Amino acid sequence: MKCPKCKGKMFTEKFHDYVRVFDAWKCVCCGEIIDSTIVANRARSNNAHLG
């Protein structure tokens, strides 16, 4: 997978918060992290800007 921010290589990594463990994509070059929640929030934000 290519990073949408810098086009660098991304890999999966496990992350932990207080409630759950989840997998997300992390960019080797810029550190961008993308998971399903981030994708959904960005899509919702883009739709709100469109009207």
PyMOL commands that place a pseudoatom at each C-alpha (Angstrom):
pseudoatom trace, name=CA, resn=MET, resi=1, chain=A, elem=C, hetatm=0, pos=[0.000, 0.000, 0.000]
pseudoatom trace, name=CA, resn=LYS, resi=2, chain=A, elem=C, hetatm=0, pos=[1.219, 3.516, -0.797]
pseudoatom trace, name=CA, resn=CYS, resi=3, chain=A, elem=C, hetatm=0, pos=[0.867, 6.383, 1.648]
pseudoatom trace, name=CA, resn=PRO, resi=4, chain=A, elem=C, hetatm=0, pos=[-1.717, 8.940, 0.495]
pseudoatom trace, name=CA, resn=LYS, resi=5, chain=A, elem=C, hetatm=0, pos=[0.366, 11.723, 2.059]
pseudoatom trace, name=CA, resn=CYS, resi=6, chain=A, elem=C, hetatm=0, pos=[3.914, 11.088, 0.758]
pseudoatom trace, name=CA, resn=LYS, resi=7, chain=A, elem=C, hetatm=0, pos=[3.507, 8.008, -1.514]
pseudoatom trace, name=CA, resn=GLY, resi=8, chain=A, elem=C, hetatm=0, pos=[5.921, 6.043, 0.691]
pseudoatom trace, name=CA, resn=LYS, resi=9, chain=A, elem=C, hetatm=0, pos=[5.576, 2.370, 1.594]
pseudoatom trace, name=CA, resn=MET, resi=10, chain=A, elem=C, hetatm=0, pos=[3.094, 1.444, 4.341]
pseudoatom trace, name=CA, resn=PHE, resi=11, chain=A, elem=C, hetatm=0, pos=[2.996, -1.613, 6.578]
pseudoatom trace, name=CA, resn=THR, resi=12, chain=A, elem=C, hetatm=0, pos=[0.507, -2.946, 9.119]
pseudoatom trace, name=CA, resn=GLU, resi=13, chain=A, elem=C, hetatm=0, pos=[1.124, -2.490, 12.809]
pseudoatom trace, name=CA, resn=LYS, resi=14, chain=A, elem=C, hetatm=0, pos=[-0.856, -3.395, 15.940]
pseudoatom trace, name=CA, resn=PHE, resi=15, chain=A, elem=C, hetatm=0, pos=[-1.959, -0.501, 18.128]
pseudoatom trace, name=CA, resn=HIS, resi=16, chain=A, elem=C, hetatm=0, pos=[-3.430, -0.576, 21.633]
pseudoatom trace, name=CA, resn=ASP, resi=17, chain=A, elem=C, hetatm=0, pos=[-5.738, 1.876, 23.334]
pseudoatom trace, name=CA, resn=TYR, resi=18, chain=A, elem=C, hetatm=0, pos=[-7.526, 1.572, 26.675]
pseudoatom trace, name=CA, resn=VAL, resi=19, chain=A, elem=C, hetatm=0, pos=[-10.275, -0.646, 25.314]
pseudoatom trace, name=CA, resn=ARG, resi=20, chain=A, elem=C, hetatm=0, pos=[-9.110, -2.506, 22.227]
pseudoatom trace, name=CA, resn=VAL, resi=21, chain=A, elem=C, hetatm=0, pos=[-6.260, -3.715, 20.053]
pseudoatom trace, name=CA, resn=PHE, resi=22, chain=A, elem=C, hetatm=0, pos=[-6.460, -2.853, 16.362]
pseudoatom trace, name=CA, resn=ASP, resi=23, chain=A, elem=C, hetatm=0, pos=[-4.412, -3.013, 13.180]
pseudoatom trace, name=CA, resn=ALA, resi=24, chain=A, elem=C, hetatm=0, pos=[-3.604, 0.071, 11.143]
pseudoatom trace, name=CA, resn=TRP, resi=25, chain=A, elem=C, hetatm=0, pos=[-1.365, 1.044, 8.248]
pseudoatom trace, name=CA, resn=LYS, resi=26, chain=A, elem=C, hetatm=0, pos=[1.762, 3.073, 9.110]
pseudoatom trace, name=CA, resn=CYS, resi=27, chain=A, elem=C, hetatm=0, pos=[4.023, 4.832, 6.605]
pseudoatom trace, name=CA, resn=VAL, resi=28, chain=A, elem=C, hetatm=0, pos=[7.736, 4.070, 6.785]
pseudoatom trace, name=CA, resn=CYS, resi=29, chain=A, elem=C, hetatm=0, pos=[8.677, 7.544, 5.515]
pseudoatom trace, name=CA, resn=CYS, resi=30, chain=A, elem=C, hetatm=0, pos=[6.357, 10.097, 7.152]
pseudoatom trace, name=CA, resn=GLY, resi=31, chain=A, elem=C, hetatm=0, pos=[4.709, 8.130, 9.964]
pseudoatom trace, name=CA, resn=GLU, resi=32, chain=A, elem=C, hetatm=0, pos=[1.134, 8.625, 8.680]
pseudoatom trace, name=CA, resn=ILE, resi=33, chain=A, elem=C, hetatm=0, pos=[-1.252, 6.177, 10.402]
pseudoatom trace, name=CA, resn=ILE, resi=34, chain=A, elem=C, hetatm=0, pos=[-4.488, 5.044, 8.756]
pseudoatom trace, name=CA, resn=ASP, resi=35, chain=A, elem=C, hetatm=0, pos=[-7.136, 2.733, 10.212]
pseudoatom trace, name=CA, resn=SER, resi=36, chain=A, elem=C, hetatm=0, pos=[-10.822, 2.190, 9.488]
pseudoatom trace, name=CA, resn=THR, resi=37, chain=A, elem=C, hetatm=0, pos=[-11.901, 4.934, 11.915]
pseudoatom trace, name=CA, resn=ILE, resi=38, chain=A, elem=C, hetatm=0, pos=[-9.593, 7.497, 10.322]
pseudoatom trace, name=CA, resn=VAL, resi=39, chain=A, elem=C, hetatm=0, pos=[-10.814, 6.585, 6.832]
pseudoatom trace, name=CA, resn=ALA, resi=40, chain=A, elem=C, hetatm=0, pos=[-14.471, 6.900, 7.915]
pseudoatom trace, name=CA, resn=ASN, resi=41, chain=A, elem=C, hetatm=0, pos=[-13.885, 10.261, 9.618]
pseudoatom trace, name=CA, resn=ARG, resi=42, chain=A, elem=C, hetatm=0, pos=[-12.043, 11.662, 6.604]
pseudoatom trace, name=CA, resn=ALA, resi=43, chain=A, elem=C, hetatm=0, pos=[-14.812, 10.508, 4.257]
pseudoatom trace, name=CA, resn=ARG, resi=44, chain=A, elem=C, hetatm=0, pos=[-17.462, 12.075, 6.488]
pseudoatom trace, name=CA, resn=SER, resi=45, chain=A, elem=C, hetatm=0, pos=[-15.441, 15.304, 6.686]
pseudoatom trace, name=CA, resn=ASN, resi=46, chain=A, elem=C, hetatm=0, pos=[-15.020, 15.439, 2.895]
pseudoatom trace, name=CA, resn=ASN, resi=47, chain=A, elem=C, hetatm=0, pos=[-18.760, 14.878, 2.385]
pseudoatom trace, name=CA, resn=ALA, resi=48, chain=A, elem=C, hetatm=0, pos=[-19.596, 17.668, 4.829]
pseudoatom trace, name=CA, resn=HIS, resi=49, chain=A, elem=C, hetatm=0, pos=[-17.392, 20.084, 2.870]
pseudoatom trace, name=CA, resn=LEU, resi=50, chain=A, elem=C, hetatm=0, pos=[-19.128, 19.158, -0.397]
pseudoatom trace, name=CA, resn=GLY, resi=51, chain=A, elem=C, hetatm=0, pos=[-22.473, 20.307, 0.897]
for i in range(1, 51): cmd.bond("trace and resi %d" % i, "trace and resi %d" % (i + 1))
show_as sticks, trace
zoom trace
